[in-house]
Amino acid sequence: MDPALISLLAASVAFVGSHFALSHPLRAPLVGTLGENGFRILYSLVALATFILAATAFRSVGAGGTPLWGGMSDVIWIVVTIIMLVASVLLAGSFVRNPALPDPRATRNAALPVHGVFHVTRHPMMWSFALWAAAHVLVSPTPRQWIMAGAIGFLALAGAHMQDRKKRAMMGDAWDDWQSRTSYWPRFGKLVQAGATAWIGGLLIWLGATYGHIHANGMPAGIWRWVG
């Protein structure tokens, strides 16, 4: 295997592994030592450092190898553009009264009627990352993309499952009730119930991120492929 791909694989494993370790077995002892705020700072620094390491390794691979299929067709780009819009709507809505976020109002939020993007899934942020990963593999099915995007997608979906277990242990009946009224798997037909905040915020994220893609990667994405 190309040494650059091995480096990328190692960095991606470090990125995923550190998230799982800090979120689960190491969380309680570190919170006990550092306090909740200290732990969040450490978690953020480790996440940022390992992501930068993986992103640097990703760029070092260069073109990334031979793609498994041609991902640059208009059909694939139309599909990916829609996927990224859905991901953006889920991401924007995930910040509105989300019981999964580290918030002192989490138990109260879990008792609310299902609202916004939580009609779709109780893990909208995680699914937005997973959809982002899938979109990137579709347009660029190269070895480096399978590793990097695959790591992010795996972290998002496995992390969501593990988050259910962690939140059940932390919140007890409040989380059990929330889980019984929501779905792990996305029900995309319920996007019409996502609400104005999610749709407006999602559209802004979608337009901004795809426009920024031109400058960050030298490649137009989203509607900018067809709108000059």
N, C-alpha and C positions, 0 to 999 in steps of 0.2 A: 504494500500500500504506500501511496505517496506520503512522505514524512509530513508534509503540510496538512494532509487530511488526518493523520494520526494526531497531530497537535490540536487540530480542530475538535476531534473526537474527545481528546483528553480535557480540553477546555469546556466542552459541552457537558461532559460528565461532571466536572467540577461545578458548573453552573446549576445543574439539576440536583446533584447530590447535596450541595450546601443548602439549597432551599429546603429539601426534605429533612435534612438533619436539624437545621435551625427551627423549622416549623413544628417538629414533632419530638424526637427523643431529647434534643438539647434545649428545647424551649424552657421547660420548667426550671432546670438548674440555673440557666443563664438569667432568667427573670428574677430568680431568688438572689442572685449575686449582683446583677446590674440594675434591677428594677425594670418596670415595664418600659419606661422611656429610653433607658440605656440599652435595653434589648432591641428596641425598634431601630435605634441608631446603628447598632452593630449589624443587625439584619440588613438594613438598607445599604450599608457600606460593603458588606460581603456580596450582596446581590449585584450592586453596581460594579464592583471590581471583577467578579467572575463573568459578568455580561460583557464588559469591555474586553476582557481576555478572550472570550469566545468570538466577539465581533472582529477583533484584530486578527485572530487566527483564520476566521472566515475570509477576510479580505486577502490574507496572505496566500490562500489557495489559488487565487487568480480566477480564471474562467470557471473553474469548478468541475471540470471533466465533461464527459460526453453525456448529454441529456438522454433520458429514456424515451422521450417523445418530444415532438416539436411543440413547445409551449407558447409560441408567439402568434398563433392564429387568432383572428378576430373572434372566433367562437369562444375560445378559451378566455380571451381577455374580457369578453362580455360577461361570462360566468364569474370570473374572478372579481370584476368590478361590482357585481351584485353581492357577492360574498363579502367583500370588504365594506359595502354599505351596511349590510346586516351586522357585521362585526362592530362597526362604529356605533350603530344604534344601541347594541347591547352594552358596549363600553360606556357610553354616555349615561345610559339609564342605570348602570350598576352603582353609581354614587348616590342614588336617591334612596334613603332609608333602607340600606342594605344590612340585614342582620349579620352577614358574614364578615363585615368590615370591623376592624378593632375600634369600637365605639361604645362608650358607656351606656348608650341608649339601645344597644343591640337586642336586649331582651324585650324591651318595649316595641322595637321595630318588628320583631318576630311575631308579636301578637296582633299586628295590624292586618287588615284584609290584604290579600294578594293584590299587588299594584304594579303598574308599569311593566318593565321588562321581566319582572318575576312571574308574569303570566306565561312567559316563554320558558324560562329556566331559573332555578334558584342560584345558579352560578353564571350570571351573564358576563362577568369580567373574564372568568376562566374560558368560557366558550368563545369570547371575542378573540382571545389569544390563539385558541385552537383553530378558529376559522382563518385568522391571519396566517398561521403556519400552513394550513391546507392551500390557501390561495398562492402562497409563494412556491410551494412544491408544484402546483399545477402549471405555473408559467415558467418555472425554471427547475425541472426535475433532474438536477445534477447531483453528484455525490455530496458536494459541500452543502447543498440546500437540504437534501434529505437528512443530513446530520444536524445542521443548525435548526432548521424549522421543525424537524422531527423531535428534537430535544425540547423545544418550546411547546409544541403540541402535547407531547407526553407529560411534561411538567404541569401544563394547564389541566388536562383531563384527569390524570392520576392525582394531582394535587386537589382537585375539586372533590374527588371521592374521599381522600384522606381528611379534607376539611370537614366533611359531614361527620366523620368519627370524632374529630377534635372538638367541633362545636357541640356535639351531643354530650361529650364529657364535660364541657365547660358550662353549657346552658341548660342541660337536662331536658325537662318537659317542654320548655319554650322552643328549643330547636326541633324536638320530635314533632311538635304541632306544626311548626313552619314546614318541616320536611314532608309531612303528610299532605300538605296543601299545595305543594310545589313539585317540580320535576327536575331530576338531574339531567335527563335528556331534553334537548330543546324541542319545543313545539312551535315551529316557525309560523304556523298558521295564526298564532296568537300575537304576532308582531303588530297587528292592527290595534292591539290594546296596550302597546308600549307607552303611549302618552306623548304629549307635545314636547316635553323636556328631552326625552330620549331621542325623538325624531329630529328636532331642531339641533340639539347638541351633536347627534350622530352625523347629520348632514355637514355641519361645520367641521367636525373631525375628519370626515371622509374627504371633503374637498381640500382641506388644508394638508392632510397627510399625503394624498395622491399628488397634489401640486408640489409639495416639498420633495417628493420622490424624484422629480426631474432634476433638482439641484443636488440632492444627496447621492443619487445613483446614475445620473445622466440618462435616465430612461423615463419617458412619460408614462404615467399609470392612470387608471380610472378613466374618467371622461376626457382627461387631457390628451389621451391618445387620439381622440377624434376632434377635439375642440382646440384649435390653435391659440 
